[in-house]
Amino acid sequence: MQSRFVWRVPAAIVAVVVAFAAVLFAAGPAQAAPNTAVFTKVSDWGTGWEGKFVITNGGTTPINGWSVAFNLPTGSNIGSFWDASMTRSGQRFTFTNVGWNGTIQPGGTASFGFNGSPGGAGAVISNCTLNGAACGGGTNPSPSPSPSPSPPGPNAPGKPGTPSVTGVTNTSISLSWGASSGTVTGYRVYEGTTVRATVTGTSATVSGLGVCTSHTYTVRAYNSVGESVASDPAGGSTTGCPIGPLPKHFLTGYWHNFVNPATELRLSAVPNEYDLIAIAFGEATATPGQVVFGLDPGLSSALGGYTDAQFRADVQTLHSRGKKVILSVGGELGRVQVASASAATTFANSVFAIMQSYGFDGVDIDLENGLNAQWMGEALRQLRTKAGSGLIITMAPQTIDMQSTGMEYFKLALAIKDILTVVHMQYYNSGSMLGCDQSFAYSQGTVNFMTALACIQLENGLRPDQVALGLPAGPGAAGGGVISPSLVNQALTCLATRTNCGSFVPPRAYPAIRGAMTWSINWDASNNWNFSRTVKPHLATLP
């Protein structure tokens, strides 16, 4: 339960927004308005940059499949990307929809993003097309940056204090900041280079935002002479993230269906601190994709004759206490392989049959010996079709699996983002690793390690409510990365509020960060329930 290569994610947001309009030529009635692909250069940190496209259907009929292509200068490259698939021919980059965002209804949108390198003034796209039509209707469109904020004059106001988020709703973020020195007429709140609010006081509310979206703002004071330098950035997220059948912030624990040095437990003995219980593990057969499950005979004997019927009854007992129970597939020794269409169908059918038989609420993907994102994604979508919208899907990748969006686990998470509940990566057994700032090899077992590595997922396509921290429950549970539960709490607070951090401070706050996972409930029992009794109460203090 492991890592090492990462694409740099920006810590400051300095956006340059460029809009491209692409008219889709098709036989039939004229569209009410052109379909558009709006490009935003979200940030540029010199050695790299982040870009984003938003495609809007301005017509009266659905767009069924989209493709955005553009050129980059010689020497430029795109590494990580999300919410689309990418192909490359020379310096021509083509992004096409993934399965879940290919259809755009009239008036609707779809988006994707990517990280490129190097940054700087030369990081400019050209010859952009949407479904083969030139952007803007021309033959060789090139973006023109929006005007930058005016440089400060000699008698311009001083730099405002760093903004803080004072309130959020589904569609708005409220900010306040320290007053600037000098003569001040008012303040402008910027998102990138776009003014989002102009006020005379030291607070503002930015409205009209999307539900469950993250934003970063700076503030500039102004007077008749000009503007101040920008404040330090502050970020926040709107509310309304789809939390499904689980609490806003919840604790997950794995229950051993085997015997090892940890304390053996009947399922009904799981304490109330745990919201989601993952049964470890469903196992493979000789048939590709097939998963089987049964109560381990050794565990049954160790518990004095714990029967299958008693286990099934205990699942219902946990349900009566408001808990959810899922089947974890894989584990350190797991060999479940889903690498074809037939294996995907077999996986979905066999897991759904186990869910129906035992009353499980979903599935956890803990395949530590490799997976195929395409076919596992297909398997999980088939399972979702069978089980319905209440299906819980979690993932427990090793740290190495989430270092880049090109890794299969990360690709899977992004491909099923619309049905994924949470990724609780294993922040242990991995040694020192780079975080999203690509500045240091952070040591496992530290607040910096947890926050800097979580930032990779949070800044590369996963929603905050889809990210949780997975840690060992105490001594004996892992070979490395065992950590005091109080430090887990500190890391969660840092990610949720950008306060109480270590030397690494994330680029924005993620108040919807989902919570924590531990390996395991049994090891927690062996350590006097220290993990769950420390972390679970803290979750209630998060925003």
N, C-alpha and C positions, 0 to 999 in steps of 0.2 A: 504494500500500500504506500509511489515514487515521484526526475525532471532535468530541462536545461536550456532550451532555445526560446526566445521570446521576441515578438515584434514590439517595438517601442510604442507606447500609448502616450499621448500628450498630457502634460500636466497643466498647461495653460491653454485657454481657448481664445484664439484670435482668428475669427472667421472672416473669410472673404466669400461673399455669396454671388454666384453667377447663374443666371437663368438661361435655360435653353428651351426653346419651343420647337417641337417636332410635329409636323402634320402627317398623320397616317393617311396615305392615299389608298382608297378602296372604292370599289364600285358601289353605287347606291346613293342614297340621299346624303346631302352635305351635312357634316357634323355641326352641332350648335357652337362649338368652340374647339380650338386645336387641343390635342393631347400634348402635354408638356412633360419635359424631364428637367427638373430644376437642380442644378449642381451647387453644392455648398462646399467650399474649402474650409472645413471646420477649424483647422488649426495647422500651424507650421512651426516646427521647432528646429529648423535648420537642417538637421540630418534626415528629417522625415516629415510627413504631413498626413493628415486625415481628410478624406473626401466623403461626401454623401450625395446621393441622388434621391429625389422624390419625384415619382412619376404620377401624374394626375390625369385621369380620364375626363376630358372636357367634352366628350361626345354624348350620344344618346344610347349607345349600345355598349355592351361589355367589351373590354379588351381581354382576349383569351390568349395569354402568353405575350411576353415582352422581351426585348433585347436592346440594350444600350451599348453602343460601341464608341470609342474615341481613341485618339492618338496621344502619346506622351513623347516628350523630346528624347533623343538618343541618350542612353545612359540612365534613363528613369526606369523604375521598376515598381510593381505592386506586389506586396507580400501577402498580408492577411486581408481577408474580406469576409463579409457576413451578409446573410439574407439574399444571396444570389450565388450562382456558380460562374466561374470565370474561365475563359480561354484566351490565349495570346498568340498573335502572329506578328513577329517582329515587335514594333512599337505600337501595334494596334491591339487594344484590350476590349474584349466583348464580355458583357455581363448579361446573363439570362436568368429568368425567374427560377426559383425552386418550386417544389410541388404546391406549397400552401399559399403562395402569393402571386400566382400567375394570372388569376382572374381579377380584373379591376372593374368594378361596377361604375356606371356613369356617376361622375362626381366624386368617386373614390380615389384612393391613393395607394401606392406601394413604395417602399424605399429599400435601399441597400447602401452599404458603406464599405470603405476599404482604407488601408494604410499604404502610402507610397513613399518612395525615397529616390534621390535625396530631396530635401525641401528647398526653400528659397524662391527667389523671383522666377527661376526657370521652371518651377513646378506648375506648369500650365497645360491644360488639356486643349485639344483642338479636334476639328472634324467630327464633332459629336453627332451621332444618329440614334434615333429611336425607331425601332422596327424598320430600319433601312432608309428612313426619310431624314434629310439633312436637318439639323437643329436650326430652328428659326426660319426654316424654309429656304435658306440660302444654299450655296454650293460649298462654302468653306468657312463655316462659322467659327469664330474664336471668341473665348470669353473676355469680357472687360471687367476688371474688378470694380466693386462698389467703392465710392469715395471713402478714404480713410478719415477718421476723426481728425479735426484740425490740430496742428501742433500747438503746444502751449506758448502764449506770448510772454513777454517779460513781466507783465503785471497780471497774469492769469492767476486764478485761485490755486491754492495748494492742493496736494493730493488728498482725496477723501479717505476716510477710514475704511478698513476692510468691511464689506457688507456681511450681514448675517441674515439667515432666513428666519423670519418671525412667524410665518404661517403659510400653510399650503392647503389647497382644495384640489378637486379633480381637474380644475382648469386654470388655476392661478397660483402664483408664488409671490409672497410678500417679503420685502427686504427692508432693512434699516442699516444705517452706516454713520460713522462719525463725521462731523462737519469739517469742511475744508477751511484752511486759514485764508485771510485776505478778503477781498470784496467778492461776494458770491451773489449772482442773480438767480441761479437755480442749478439743478442737477439733471444729467441725462443718464439713464440706465441703458447700457449696451449689452446685446447678446452678439458677440463677434463685433462686426462693424455696423450692425443694425440697431437703431435707437428703439427701445421697447417702451420707454416711459420718460416723460419730462416733468419734473416737479420742482417746487420751490423749497420744500422741506427736506428732511433727511430720511425719508421713508417713501416707499412706492409699492404698488401692487401691479404685477404684470399679469394680465388676463388673456383669455382666448387661447390658452395652451391645450395641448392634447392630454388625454387621460394617461396616467402612468408613464410620463415622459421626463427625462432629465435635461436640465438647462444650467448654463453657467453664465454669470453676469459680471460686468465691471461697471463702475460708476465714475463719471467725470463731472466736476463742477465747471460752471461757465459764467462769464460776465461779458461786458462789451469788448473786452480785449481778446478773449478766446477761451479755450478749454484748458482745464488742468490735465496733468497726466492721469492715466487711468488708475483706479484703485486696484488693490489686489483682487483676484477673482473669487467669487463665491458661487457655489452650486447648490441646487436642490432638485427635488423630483415632485411632480404632482401626485396626488393620491388616485385611488380607483383601480389599482392593480388587481387583476383577477386572482384572488387568493384561493378559490375553490373550496373544498370541504375541510380545509385545515385552518388553524388560527393564523392571524397576520404574521406573527413570529412564533415559530414552534421548534420543539426539540425532538429529534429523531434518534432512536437507538436500535442497534442490531441485537437480536436474540439468537443465542447459539442453539442450533439443532444438532449438536454434537457435544462430545466431552473433551475438555482440555483443562489446564490448571485453574481456569476461572470457576467461579461459583456456578453450579448448575441450578436452573430455575424452571419451575413450571411457568407457562405463559401468563397465567392469572396472577403470578407474583410480581409482574412488572409494575413499578410504582406509578402513581398518577402524574409525576413530573413529565413522563414521556407522552407526547402527542401522537407520534407515528412510530410504529414498531415494524422493523424489517426482519422477516424470518430468514435466517441464513443457514442453508441456501437451497435453491432449486438446482438440480443437477442435470448433466447431459446424458444422452444415451448414444448408441451407435448410429442413430438416425439423425442426420444434420438438422439442427434447429429444434429438435424435440427436447422438452424440459419435463422432468418428473420430480415428484416430491412425496416424501413419506416421513413419518416420525422416526428418528434415528433409534435403533434398538439399544445402542449403548447408553444413550441419554435416558431412554425409558427405564432401563435397569438401574441407572444411577439415581433416578428419582423414585425408586421403590415401586416400579410398575406403572409408570405414567403411560396411559393408553391413547391411541389415536382418537377415540371418542372423547376422552377428557380434553385433549388438545383442541379438538373442534369446538367443544363447549367453551373452552377458555377464549377462543377467538370471539365468540359471541359475548362473553363476559366483558372483554375489552370494548367491544362495540357499545355495550350498555353503559359504559363509563365515558362514552364520547370519543374513544380512541379509534385510530385507523390502523389496519394491519395489512402489510404488503409482503409479497414474496421477493426476496433478493435472489437474483440469478447470477451465478458465477463464483466470486470469491477468489482467493489466491490460487487455489488449485482447480478452479472451474474451467471447463473446456467446451462450453456451449458455443457452437459456430453457426452463424447465420450469414451465408455468403452466396445465396441464390434466391430466386423467386420462390422456389418450392420450399426451401428452408425457412424463409420468412413466413410463409403460410403455416408451416408446421409449428413454428415458434408461437405464432398468434393463437392457433387452435389449441395447442397443448397448455399454454399458460392460462388461457381463458377457461379451459376445462378445470384446471386446478383452482382457479379463483372461484368458480361456481361450486366446486366440491367443498372447499374449506371456508368459503366466505371472505376471501381476501379482497382488499380494496384496490389493488394495483400491483405494480411491478417495479423493482429496483434493478438497474443495470449496473452490475459490478464485475464486468469482464476484464480481468487484469492480464489477460493473455492475448489481447488484440480483439478488434471488432471491425466490421465492415459497415461504415456509416450509411451507405445507400440501402443495403438490404435490412439492416437493423431498423432503420427509419421506416421502411416499408412494413416490417413486422409490427412495429409499435402503432402505426396508423391502422393496420388491420385490427389489432387488438382494441384500439380506441373505438373503431366502428362496432365491434362486438359488445364492448363493455359500456359504451356511452360516455357522456361528458364528465361523469363523476370519477372516471379512471384517474388514479394517481400514478404518475410516472416520475421516478427519481433516478439519478445517476450518481455513481460514486467513483469517478475516475481517479487515477493516480495523478500526482502533480505534473509529471512529464506529459500526460495526455492533454493538458489544457494550456500549454505554453504558446500555442499558435492556432489560429482558426483553420490552418491546414491540417492539423492533427485530426485523426478519425473521430475521436471522442468529441472534440470541439465541433467538428463538422456535423456530427449527429445532433448535438445539443441545439445548434442553430437551425438545422433542417426541421426539427420537430418543436421549435420554439413556441408555436401556437398551441401545442398540447402538453408541453413539458411543465411539470410541477416545480422541481428544484434540482440543482446540481450541488451535492455536498462533497466537494473534492476532499481527498485524504491529505491533510496537511501534515504528513508524517512519513517516516521511512524514506526520506528523499534526500537528505543532506542539504547543503546550502544551495540557493538558487537565486537567479535574477528575478526582480519584480517588474511591474509595468513601467517603472522609470528607467530600467536598464542601467542603473547607476552602481548597484552593489549586489554581491552575492549574499543575500540575507540568510542568516542561520535559522534552520528549523527550530521550533520551540520558542520563538520570539513573537512579539506583537508585530514587528515589522514584516516578518515572514508571512504571517496570515494576511495582513492588510495589503501588502504589495502584490502578493499573488492573487488575492481576490480581485484586485483592481484590474488584472488582465482580463478576467471574465466580464467584469462590470463595464469596462470600456471597449469591449469588442463584441457587443451584440446581445448579451443576456440582460434581461431586466433585473433590477435589484431583488425583486421578489422571487427570482429564480436562482439566487446564489445564497448558499449557507456554508458554514465552516465546519469541516469534519476533523475531529481530534480524538486521540486515544483517551479512554476514561481514567487511566492511571497507570502506575507501574505494572509491567507485565503485559499490557495491552498492545505494545508496539516495540520494535527494536530501536526506534529513534523518534524524536519529536514529541515525547511525552511532556506535557505542559501543565502548569497550574491552571485550574478552571478560572481563576480570577483573571488570568491573562487573556483567556478566551473572551470574557466579559469586556475587558479593555479594548480588544480588537473590534468587537461588535459595536461598541460605543464610538470608536474612531470612525468606522465605516458609516455608521448611521448619522453622525453629527459633525465629523471632522474635529472633534475635541478628544483630549486624553490620548492622543496618538503617540507613537514612538518618534524616531527621527524621520520616518516616512509618513507623509500626510497625503491622503488621496486627493485627486484633482477636484473632487466634488463630494458632497454628502450623499449617502444612499439610505434615506430613512426607511425605505421598504426592505432593506436587507432581511433575508427570511429567517435566519436563526442559526442553529447549530445541530450537528450530528455527532454521535460518539460511537466508537468501537471500543466497548460494546456495553450493553446493559449488564451482561454477566460480569465483565471486568469492573463496571461501576459498583456492582454488588460486592465484589472482592475488595473494593477500596472504600467501603462504608458509605456508598452512594454520594461521594463527594462531588462528582461531576454534575449529576442531575440536580442535586440540592443547591448547588452554587449557580449554575447557568440558567436553569428554568426560571427562578424568580427574577433574574436580571432581564430576561426577554420582555417582561411586562413593563420595564422602564424605557424601552426603546420607543422612538416616535411612532 
